[in-house]
Amino acid sequence: MNRAFSRKKDKTWMHTPEALSKHYIPYNAKFLGSTEVEQPKGTEVVRDAVRKLKFARHIKKSEGQKTPKVELQISIYGVKILDPKTKEVQHNCQLHRISFCADDKTDKRIFTFICKDSESNKHLCYVFDSEKCAEEITLTIGQAFDLAYRKFLESGGKDVETRKQIAGLQKRIQELETENAELKNKVQDLENQLRITQVHASPAGSVTPKSPSTDIFDMVPFSPISPQSSTPTRNGTQPPPVPSRSTEIKRDLFGAEPFDPFSCGAGDFPPDIQSKLDEMQEGFKMGLTLEGTVFCLDPLDSRC
């Protein structure tokens, strides 16, 4: 297993891996806001962003507005910014999109990180004010990034090919379903045209004996819900009844439901799964710059 980071400076992580992988670490802070930046990394980049947002906050403070308080929930799945009272998620920053994280050495209360927005693909700098935990929060984000990259190699990197195959099969099934529906419509049109032709060809006043409708091959269409014939067999006994089709969902010997790609949730196998995996791989490749120390990634595992 390749290590996620080659640390140029030895740093001790603040939390156990279980705390970040199975739960999350909460912090309270004041949110100065976010602003677009030109680059994904750089001390000067965040310094300008902090200066800009501090100035904007001073103006709002002079107008009587207080700096909003937020709760940060940090885990291997990202950094969530929530309202501390309602727990409503205001921002959800995935770790592979965070490229820079630092606390201000001139103002110990300020910390910041740069994250690539999932919709606009612009780099946004988020700035916070924490009286006592600014440095601890930046280290926690760094540790979460480290663990998330390891998890990506262990799980996401291994089954990329399997997920690609499933996505391909889903697409093929959808194509076959569309073709099948088109063929059914064509057969129905041909049957309708044949009936119209037979009606026009029959002599006026003649009564055609009523018979079961047939398709273009003179075959009575099969209907799984049609009543069974009560005609006895040659030996005079009634044929055994055909068992009705149960509407209950069948399960295999392990108690699991059979795989149905159309019943899977969108989060299970998204249609653009390969692009999402590529995006994660690209984000982890970029690495995370933490407190001015560059955390470089080793080459990705060949399985990715």
Stockholm file with secondary structure:
# STOCKHOLM 1.0

chainA/1-304         MNRAFSRKKDKTWMHTPEALSKHYIPYNAKFLGSTEVEQPKGTEVVRDAVRKLKFARHIKKSEGQKTPKVELQISIYGVKILDPKTKEVQHNCQLHRISFCADDKTDKRIFTFICKDSESNKHLCYVFDSEKCAEEITLTIGQAFDLAYRKFLESGGKDVETRKQIAGLQKRIQELETENAELKNKVQDLENQLRITQVHASPAGSVTPKSPSTDIFDMVPFSPISPQSSTPTRNGTQPPPVPSRSTEIKRDLFGAEPFDPFSCGAGDFPPDIQSKLDEMQEGFKMGLTLEGTVFCLDPLDSRC
#=GR chainA/1-304 SS CCCSCBCSSCCCCSSCHHHHHTSCEEEEEEEEEEEEESCSSCHHHHHHHHHHHHHHHHHHHHTTCCCCEEEEEEETTEEEEECTTTCCEEEEECGGGEEEEEECSSSTTEEEEEEECTTTCCEEEEEEECSSCHHHHHHHHHHHHHHHHHHIIIIITTTHHHHHHHHHHHHHHHHHHHHHHHHHHHHHHHHHHHHHHHHHHSCTTCCCCCCCCCCTTSCCCCCTTSCCCCCCCTTSCCCCCCCCCCCSCCCCTTSCCCCCTTTSCTTTSCTTHHHHHHHHHHHHHHCEEETTEEEBCCCCCTTC
#=GC SS_cons         CCCSCBCSSCCCCSSCHHHHHTSCEEEEEEEEEEEEESCSSCHHHHHHHHHHHHHHHHHHHHTTCCCCEEEEEEETTEEEEECTTTCCEEEEECGGGEEEEEECSSSTTEEEEEEECTTTCCEEEEEEECSSCHHHHHHHHHHHHHHHHHHIIIIITTTHHHHHHHHHHHHHHHHHHHHHHHHHHHHHHHHHHHHHHHHHHSCTTCCCCCCCCCCTTSCCCCCTTSCCCCCCCTTSCCCCCCCCCCCSCCCCTTSCCCCCTTTSCTTTSCTTHHHHHHHHHHHHHHCEEETTEEEBCCCCCTTC
//
